[in-house]
């Protein structure tokens, strides 16, 4: 499919649905980076009033939540990919 009569004639139109096949990978790396920043800030500033056990629980729960969000993102991406096929 080509556009005729526009500037850049002969170029293919940009398809927003296929804008980036690596979107889940990039978002996964971004989620891990945000989680690491959260854990670092938590350890440095917010964890002083809690016991070791409470700090471990906060770390594990935040890791599980991050894993759940990243997993759901991959499921949605996979379902969209399967629907197109």
N, C-alpha and C positions, 0 to 999 in steps of 0.2 A: 504494500500500500504506500503510495507516494502522494504528497501534496503537490498540486500544480498551481503555478501563478503566485507563489509566496516567496519572500526572501528566503534563501537557502533551498531553492527548488531542487528536488531530487533527494531530499533527506527524509528519513523515516520519522514519523511522529513519535514523540516521547510517550511511552505507555506507563502510566502511573501504577498499574497493577503489577507490572514486572520491573518496578523501579530499581530494586536492589535484591538480588537473590541471597545476599549474605546478611540481610537485616536481622534474623534471629541470632546469628553468630555475634554480630556487633553489639546487639542489645544484651546478650549473655555476658560478654566481656565487661560491658558498662555496668551491669547489675553486680558483678563480682567486685568491680572497683568501688562502687558505691557502698557495698557491704563492708569491704575492708576499711574504707574511710570511716564508716559508722563505728566499727569495732575499735578502731584506733582512737577516735574521739571519745567513745564510751570508756575505754580503758584509761585514758589520760584525765578526763574531766568528771565524768558522771558516776564512776564506779566506787568512789571513795566511801560512801555510806553503806555499801552492801558487803556481805560475806563472800568468801570464795565460791560457795555453792550457788548463791544468787547470781554472781557474775557468770558462772558457767551456764546456768539456766538461761540468762539473757542471751548469751552467745549462741547456745543451741537453738533456742526459739527463733532468734533472728535468722540463723542459717536455714532453718526449716521453712520460714516464711519466704526467704529469698529463693530457695529451691522450688517452692510451690509456685511462686510467680513466674520464674523462668520456665518451669515445666509446663505451666498453662500456656505461656507464650508459644512454646514449641508445639504444643498440641493444636492450638489455633492455626499456626502456620502450616502444620502438616495437613490439617483438615481442609484448609483453603487450597493447598497444592493438590490434594486428592480430588477435590471437587472439579478442578480445572482439567484433570486428566480424563 
